[in-house]
Amino acid sequence: MQHPTAPIPVGVLGATGTVGQRFVTLLAVHPWFVLHALGASPRSAGRPYAQAVNWKQTTPIPAAVRDVVVRECVPEAFRECTIVFSGLDADVAGDIEAAFRAADLAVFSNAKNFRRDPHVPLIVPLVNTAHLAMIPQQQAQFTPPLARGFIVTNANCSTTGYVVPLHALERAFGPLEAVLVTTLQAISGAGYPGVPSLDIIDNVVPYIAGEEEKIEWETLKILGGLSRADASSPGGAGALAFDMHAAHPLRVSAACNRVPVIDGHTECVSVRFARRPPPSPQQVREALAAFAPDAQALGCPSAPRRTIVVHEEPDRPQPRLDRYYQDGAGVSVGRVRQCAVLDIKFVVLANNVSIGAATSSIINAEVAVLKNVVKY
Ligand SMILES: NC(=O)c1ccc[n+]([C@@H]2O[C@H](COP(=O)([O-])OP(=O)(O)OC[C@H]3O[C@@H](n4cnc5c(N)ncnc54)[C@H](OP(=O)(O)O)[C@@H]3O)[C@@H](O)[C@H]2O)c1
């Protein structure tokens, strides 16, 4: 795989938001990508970034972007960019990202709008980068076909954390049959200012609109493969389709809760394997700790060096202690034990703003560059 030899100009849409700020922080020191343009709403456009943004990161605003004037999110303002990362609010992401794709830009999005599109890969970069194979078919939908433009989305932040160990387990032990997941989700998952303090301090909110449906559906698209359609398919014989784990139907049930934690989603997971007898807790621990994703083998600079840390302590992982594991790009797992109803249960902790959002998009783009899906 050829690493880029010259900087690749990139832009960020929604650069003033929670995810956008994480993009700016990561991209300011990226070895391949150079921040070229920042976009946000008409409220922010025309103002220097440092004035437009309500900066909430623990590190200062990168010096190189403080005085960069925020642009409107229109493709003409990002013409010199090869890649555009989107942290746009879902209310506006659909139209804006579609316009950028139509203008032949490569878009890596965090928004939900295109996740269910049958031609748009929904990629967790530590799991299913093979789904980039759908891009030529996506580009061929346009007349004339797009040469460089496409959309890749990453998953909902709570889906992302727990599909990493699920994928590691399927790789080691074969298909899963059933998954139960109960989430304890951080406030920052709702963006800024997020849940009102009087609703979340001293409280747990057992409902996050749309979240359970997203986890249950996205898990199947991500863990499933790509299949070739037969002649009866609307796309015609040979067309690629996401198979939604059809060869081994997987039942997923999610229960989502908002908890008074700033960053880091915790998830309590129980799984049932198709294979009998199922692996033991020790075999599961070893498989998770040994897991190395394709993104790491490819040499992606933002991929975690060690993807899953398996804790032996009975009271880990915890958001305050573990959310910055591998700079927020890795996933922490603990309490691996037998489940009396399914087979095995464990706890997952993932940083929702890093691997749950911006870091995933950036690794997706790195893989796409290395696989020559991004033309630059
Ligand atoms: N937070 C997470 O952990 C997380 C994780 C995964 C995915 N996501 C998804 O990522 C996206 C961003 O989330 P967030 O938490 O960063 O939200 P956020 O903090 O509310 O930021 C939203 C961004 O969208 C911009 N925006 C709003 N209206 C716009 C318009 N009309 N035109 C152009 N830009 C506009 C805002 O700009 P202004 O500042 O100018 O208003 C801001 O930069 C959402 O789709 C969310 O569902 C979030």
The ligand as an SDF file (V2000), in Angstrom:
LIG
                    3D

 48 52  0  0  0  0  0  0  0  0999 V2000
  -21.5490   13.8560   19.7610 N   0  0  0  0  0  0  0  0  0  0  0  0
  -21.2730   12.5770   19.4930 C   0  0  0  0  0  0  0  0  0  0  0  0
  -20.7260   11.8310   20.3440 O   0  0  0  0  0  0  0  0  0  0  0  0
  -21.6180   12.0000   18.1390 C   0  0  0  0  0  0  0  0  0  0  0  0
  -21.1620   10.7140   17.8510 C   0  0  0  0  0  0  0  0  0  0  0  0
  -21.4420   10.1500   16.5800 C   0  0  0  0  0  0  0  0  0  0  0  0
  -22.1660   10.8690   15.6740 C   0  0  0  0  0  0  0  0  0  0  0  0
  -22.6300   12.1340   15.9920 N   0  0  0  0  0  0  0  0  0  0  0  0
  -23.3480   12.8580   14.9360 C   0  0  0  0  0  0  0  0  0  0  0  0
  -22.4520   13.8560   14.4340 O   0  0  0  0  0  0  0  0  0  0  0  0
  -23.1670   15.0340   14.0500 C   0  0  0  0  0  0  0  0  0  0  0  0
  -22.6480   16.2080   14.8340 C   0  0  0  0  0  0  0  0  0  0  0  0
  -22.8890   15.9900   16.2200 O   0  0  0  0  0  0  0  0  0  0  0  0
  -22.3930   17.0150   17.3360 P   0  0  0  0  0  0  0  0  0  0  0  0
  -22.6120   16.3080   18.6020 O   0  0  0  0  0  0  0  0  0  0  0  0
  -21.0340   17.5200   17.0040 O   0  0  0  0  0  0  0  0  0  0  0  0
  -23.4650   18.2240   17.1350 O   0  0  0  0  0  0  0  0  0  0  0  0
  -23.3220   19.7580   17.5180 P   0  0  0  0  0  0  0  0  0  0  0  0
  -22.3460   19.9230   18.6260 O   0  0  0  0  0  0  0  0  0  0  0  0
  -24.7090   20.2340   17.7320 O   0  0  0  0  0  0  0  0  0  0  0  0
  -22.7100   20.4570   16.1900 O   0  0  0  0  0  0  0  0  0  0  0  0
  -23.4800   20.6250   15.0120 C   0  0  0  0  0  0  0  0  0  0  0  0
  -22.6800   21.3380   13.9310 C   0  0  0  0  0  0  0  0  0  0  0  0
  -23.5570   21.5240   12.7880 O   0  0  0  0  0  0  0  0  0  0  0  0
  -23.4840   22.8880   12.3640 C   0  0  0  0  0  0  0  0  0  0  0  0
  -24.7400   23.3340   11.7560 N   0  0  0  0  0  0  0  0  0  0  0  0
  -25.9490   23.4640   12.3300 C   0  0  0  0  0  0  0  0  0  0  0  0
  -26.8550   23.9610   11.4420 N   0  0  0  0  0  0  0  0  0  0  0  0
  -26.1830   24.1510   10.2670 C   0  0  0  0  0  0  0  0  0  0  0  0
  -26.5360   24.6460    8.9880 C   0  0  0  0  0  0  0  0  0  0  0  0
  -27.7950   25.0590    8.7130 N   0  0  0  0  0  0  0  0  0  0  0  0
  -25.6060   24.6880    8.0190 N   0  0  0  0  0  0  0  0  0  0  0  0
  -24.3240   24.2720    8.2680 C   0  0  0  0  0  0  0  0  0  0  0  0
  -23.9150   23.8190    9.4870 N   0  0  0  0  0  0  0  0  0  0  0  0
  -24.8360   23.7440   10.4680 C   0  0  0  0  0  0  0  0  0  0  0  0
  -23.2020   23.6650   13.6390 C   0  0  0  0  0  0  0  0  0  0  0  0
  -22.6690   24.9520   13.3130 O   0  0  0  0  0  0  0  0  0  0  0  0
  -22.9230   26.2640   14.2690 P   0  0  0  0  0  0  0  0  0  0  0  0
  -21.9890   26.1360   15.4220 O   0  0  0  0  0  0  0  0  0  0  0  0
  -22.5930   27.3890   13.3760 O   0  0  0  0  0  0  0  0  0  0  0  0
  -24.3660   26.2300   14.6850 O   0  0  0  0  0  0  0  0  0  0  0  0
  -22.1780   22.7410   14.3180 C   0  0  0  0  0  0  0  0  0  0  0  0
  -20.9110   22.9590   13.7580 O   0  0  0  0  0  0  0  0  0  0  0  0
  -24.6460   14.7340   14.3120 C   0  0  0  0  0  0  0  0  0  0  0  0
  -25.2430   14.3260   13.1280 O   0  0  0  0  0  0  0  0  0  0  0  0
  -24.5820   13.6270   15.3770 C   0  0  0  0  0  0  0  0  0  0  0  0
  -25.7330   12.8280   15.3650 O   0  0  0  0  0  0  0  0  0  0  0  0
  -22.3460   12.7190   17.1920 C   0  0  0  0  0  0  0  0  0  0  0  0
  1  2  1  0
  2  3  2  0
  2  4  1  0
  4  5  1  0
  4 48  2  0
  5  6  2  0
  6  7  1  0
  7  8  2  0
  8  9  1  0
  8 48  1  0
  9 10  1  0
  9 46  1  0
 10 11  1  0
 11 12  1  0
 11 44  1  0
 12 13  1  0
 13 14  1  0
 14 15  2  0
 14 16  1  0
 14 17  1  0
 17 18  1  0
 18 19  2  0
 18 20  1  0
 18 21  1  0
 21 22  1  0
 22 23  1  0
 23 24  1  0
 23 42  1  0
 24 25  1  0
 25 26  1  0
 25 36  1  0
 26 27  1  0
 26 35  1  0
 27 28  2  0
 28 29  1  0
 29 30  1  0
 29 35  2  0
 30 31  1  0
 30 32  2  0
 32 33  1  0
 33 34  2  0
 34 35  1  0
 36 37  1  0
 36 42  1  0
 37 38  1  0
 38 39  2  0
 38 40  1  0
 38 41  1  0
 42 43  1  0
 44 45  1  0
 44 46  1  0
 46 47  1  0
M  CHG  2   8   1  16  -1
M  END
$$$$
